[in-house]
Amino acid sequence: MNISRFALIIALFFFIALSTTAKERIIVLTDISNEPDDEESMVRFLVYSNEYDVEGLIATQHSPVIAALLSQ
């Protein structure tokens, strides 16, 4: 009986410790209208969006200017 209570207290402690950690801030820049797998990736990201602090979603069209800015 005491071991199960101890295990429950330890599990509760770890749950609280993990749930209070700071979330990573993310801004998503995507050319989502380009291919079907982009849409699937966005859906997967949105399913797990509670894991992150999503600051913004930016949909763009692919252009050489944007590619050059991102490569710097």
Secondary structure, 3 states (H helix, E strand, C coil): CHHHHHHHHHHHHHHHHHHCCCCCEEEEEECCCCCHHHHHHHHHHHHCHHHCEEEEEEECCCCHHHHHHHHC
